[in-house]
């Protein structure tokens, strides 16, 4: 079993909530904590905590940095958390995610993976507090960038300064870019399976439909679940050799990413994906999370972990 900290901007694109549910349905992974980043991180933390409750899990959730290091305006869709009643009752940590990340890594150097599926602001802030933390992360799994094209992906563009700092820090890292995630889709048949998976599935299904309506679509790309699945099912992916990633900072191409092989590099990117098998695995793990504890909120045993 591998221990993992999830760093997420859950609440806007529904793929973060899907990734969290997927982790909750992955028995080979120990989800140690959830950290939130970018914008209203307290609301994001309450939403992450709520998803844990719906799965019968007592998640430790820590809000993180609100403003990107880039100074760029936070993109906010406006629907974050609106389908979830009384989120303020969810108990979240009073700590700050960068400080907590450093503390966790100091306690368990080389034992924790970090999955960063939002802007890399929390991780960059943690490295600024303790540069040695770069050597304590077992492996960093990132959803971000787009390689081999001119696209400036949202996570890297939102905080290009943080992305540059983190991806040049020497951390063993795997990055899944848009050119890979966009090969995978979740459509109506899989949505129905998710929706039927207990209280968690019902809530997630509603959030997925809300996201579809926001874009006037009947499908979505599960960017973050794809990136997280590479940790559990590496045989469904093809990885590059080690190299270096460069991030353009500021200007019209802020956040643009390029990869170059290098003998002394510490970063690899995913270069191919078994798209249909990945979509099925994502769905199955979400369903597993939702059906493990098919109970209403008031019936959840607080001792379940």
Protein Blocks (a to p, Z undefined) as FASTA:
>chain_A
ZZdddddfehiamklmmmmmmmmmmmkbccfbacdeehjfklmmmmmmmmmmmnopacdd
ddddfbdfklpacddehlgoklpghklmpccdfbdfklmmmmmmmmmghkaccddfbdfk
lmmmmmmmmmmlmmmpmbacddedjehiabdcfklmmmmmlmmmmmmnopacddddfklm
mmpccdfklmmmmmmnojklmmmmmmmmmmmmmnopabdcdfklmmmmmmmmmmlpccdd
dddddddeehjkgoiacddddfkbcbdcdfbdcfklmmmmmmmmmmmmmmmmgccfklpc
fkbZZ
